[in-house]
């Protein structure tokens, strides 16, 4: 069993917690509203806009023995730059207000997830950040394309309202293989443990982001809709 397979095995219960989120199950069953989709995109904007700064913080915190990772981080930086703009475009094409979305505050679970990631990057073992990569990209591969198809069929929104979900679902298939190659070079048990610990925490935190979407769609998404 390689490092990536071990990570999948060790974090399986935490992944199940995320996937059991009622909103995810309802979405895949076609039970979703436009407000709920906009609420999801708004929370995605609030964490995705930190992806590049987080990777820069990881790069600055890497110990010299892992200097080789800087090249991998540069690869991720190139791939991830500007994705928050995709999300804002999707919000607009779904009938939302991109300006209001950027001015909104993230939910507490989203804010906690981002804060935890920065803490790992700047105070803990920065290699733990790849646990977050595993959660977000692995979840994207397994759910993004299915969710986009189901949401579009239910809400009858145009294809251009799904650039984030569809592009990530396809792009992250490549990233998963790239991540597996990186993890194979983590030989120190403490580094592997840091990745696993971060992944478990992010699965739980991201699961709570989804669990809070119903309330967010009722209280925050309505003002994000464009007014005539």
C-alpha positions in Angstrom: 0.0 0.0 0.0 1.5 3.3 -1.0 1.3 6.6 0.9 -1.7 7.9 -0.9 -3.6 4.6 -0.4 -2.7 4.8 3.3 -4.0 8.3 3.5 -7.3 7.3 1.9 -7.7 4.3 4.3 -6.8 6.3 7.4 -9.2 9.2 6.7 -12.1 7.1 5.4 -14.4 7.8 8.4 -13.7 11.5 8.1 -14.5 11.4 4.4 -17.7 9.6 5.2 -18.7 12.5 7.6 -18.3 15.0 4.8 -20.1 12.9 2.2 -23.0 12.3 4.6 -23.8 16.0 4.7 -27.5 16.3 4.1 -27.0 19.1 1.5 -24.7 16.9 -0.6 -27.2 14.0 -0.5 -30.1 16.2 -1.4 -28.2 17.9 -4.2 -27.3 14.5 -5.8 -31.0 13.6 -5.6 -31.9 16.8 -7.4 -33.3 18.6 -4.3 -31.6 22.0 -4.6 -32.6 25.6 -5.1 -30.9 28.5 -6.8 -30.3 30.2 -3.4 -28.6 27.1 -2.1 -26.4 26.8 -5.2 -25.4 30.5 -4.8 -24.8 30.0 -1.1 -22.4 27.1 -2.0 -20.6 29.2 -4.5 -20.3 32.1 -2.1 -18.6 29.9 0.5 -16.4 28.4 -2.2 -15.3 31.9 -3.1 -14.4 32.6 0.5 -12.1 29.6 0.8 -10.8 29.3 -2.8 -9.5 32.9 -2.8 -7.1 31.8 0.0 -5.6 28.9 -2.0 -2.8 30.9 -3.6 -1.8 32.8 -0.4 -1.9 29.6 1.5 0.5 27.9 -0.9 2.8 30.9 -0.7 2.8 30.6 3.1 3.6 26.9 2.8 6.4 27.6 0.4 7.9 30.2 2.8 7.6 27.8 5.8 9.2 24.7 4.1 12.3 23.3 5.9 15.3 23.0 3.7 15.1 19.3 3.5 11.8 19.8 1.5 13.1 22.5 -0.8 12.3 20.2 -3.7 8.6 20.9 -3.0 8.8 24.5 -4.1 8.7 23.4 -7.7 5.5 21.4 -7.0 4.0 24.4 -5.2 4.8 26.6 -8.2 2.9 24.1 -10.4 -0.1 24.2 -8.1 0.1 28.0 -8.0 -0.1 28.2 -11.8 -3.0 25.8 -11.9 -5.0 27.5 -9.1 -4.5 31.2 -9.9 -7.7 33.0 -10.7 -10.2 30.3 -9.7 -12.0 32.6 -7.4 -12.9 34.6 -10.4 -14.5 31.5 -12.0 -16.7 31.3 -9.0 -17.8 34.9 -9.1 -18.6 34.4 -12.8 -20.7 31.4 -11.9 -22.6 33.4 -9.3 -23.4 36.0 -11.8 -24.5 33.5 -14.5 -26.6 31.8 -11.9 -28.5 35.0 -11.3 -26.5 36.2 -8.2 -24.6 39.4 -7.5 -20.9 39.0 -7.7 -20.2 42.3 -6.0 -22.4 41.4 -3.0 -20.7 38.0 -2.9 -17.2 39.6 -2.6 -18.5 42.0 0.1 -20.1 39.2 2.1 -18.6 37.5 5.1 -17.8 33.8 5.1 -19.7 31.5 7.4 -18.0 30.5 10.7 -17.2 27.0 9.4 -15.6 28.4 6.3 -13.6 30.9 8.3 -12.5 28.2 10.7 -11.4 25.9 7.8 -9.3 28.7 6.3 -7.9 29.7 9.7 -6.9 26.1 10.4 -5.1 25.8 7.1 -3.1 29.0 7.7 -2.2 27.7 11.2 -0.9 24.4 9.7 1.1 26.4 7.1 2.6 28.9 9.5 2.7 27.3 12.9 2.6 23.6 12.5 4.2 21.3 9.9 3.6 23.0 6.6 3.5 19.6 4.8 0.2 19.0 6.5 -1.3 21.4 3.9 -1.2 18.6 1.4 -3.9 16.9 3.6 -6.2 19.8 2.6 -5.2 19.4 -1.0 -6.3 15.7 -0.7 -9.7 16.7 0.8 -10.6 19.4 -1.7 -9.3 17.8 -4.8 -10.4 14.3 -3.9 -13.9 15.5 -3.1 -14.0 17.5 -6.3 -13.1 14.4 -8.4 -15.7 12.3 -6.8 -18.6 14.8 -6.7 -18.0 17.9 -8.8 -19.1 16.7 -12.2 -22.0 14.6 -10.9 -23.2 17.6 -8.8 -22.9 20.0 -11.7 -25.0 17.8 -14.0 -27.6 17.3 -11.3 -27.8 21.0 -10.4 -28.0 22.1 -14.0 -30.7 19.6 -14.8 -32.8 20.7 -11.7 -32.4 24.5 -12.0 -32.1 24.8 -15.8 -29.2 27.1 -15.5 -26.8 27.8 -18.4 -23.6 25.8 -18.8 -21.5 28.9 -18.1 -22.9 28.9 -14.5 -20.8 25.7 -13.8 -17.2 26.6 -14.7 -15.9 26.1 -11.2 -17.5 22.7 -10.6 -16.9 21.3 -14.1 -13.3 22.7 -14.5 -12.3 21.5 -11.1 -13.8 18.1 -11.6 -11.7 17.6 -14.7 -8.6 19.4 -13.5 -8.4 17.7 -10.2 -8.3 14.2 -11.7 -4.8 15.2 -12.9 -4.0 16.8 -9.5 -4.8 13.6 -7.6 -2.1 11.7 -9.5 0.3 14.5 -8.9 -0.5 14.6 -5.2 0.1 10.8 -4.9 3.6 11.3 -6.4 4.4 14.0 -3.9 3.2 11.9 -0.9 5.5 9.0 -2.0 8.5 11.3 -1.3 7.4 11.9 2.3 9.5 9.3 4.2 9.4 10.9 7.7 6.5 9.4 9.7 5.9 12.8 11.3 5.4 14.3 7.9 2.9 11.6 6.9 1.1 12.0 10.2 0.8 15.8 9.6 -0.8 15.2 6.2 -3.2 12.7 7.7 -4.1 14.9 10.7 -4.8 17.9 8.5 -6.9 15.9 6.1 -9.0 14.5 8.9 -9.5 18.0 10.3 -10.4 19.5 6.9 -12.9 16.7 6.1 -14.7 17.6 9.4 -14.5 21.3 8.9 -15.6 21.1 5.2 -18.4 18.8 6.3 -19.6 21.5 8.6 -19.4 24.1 5.8 -21.9 22.0 3.9 -24.0 21.4 7.0 -24.4 25.2 7.4 -25.4 25.8 3.8 -29.2 25.6 4.5 -29.0 28.4 7.0 -26.7 30.4 4.8 -29.0 30.1 1.8 -31.9 31.4 3.8 -30.1 34.3 5.4 -27.3 35.3 3.0 -28.0 34.1 -0.5 -31.3 36.0 -1.1 -29.5 39.4 -0.9 -26.9 38.1 -3.3 -29.5 37.7 -6.0 -29.6 40.5 -8.6 -32.5 42.9 -8.3 -34.3 44.0 -11.4 
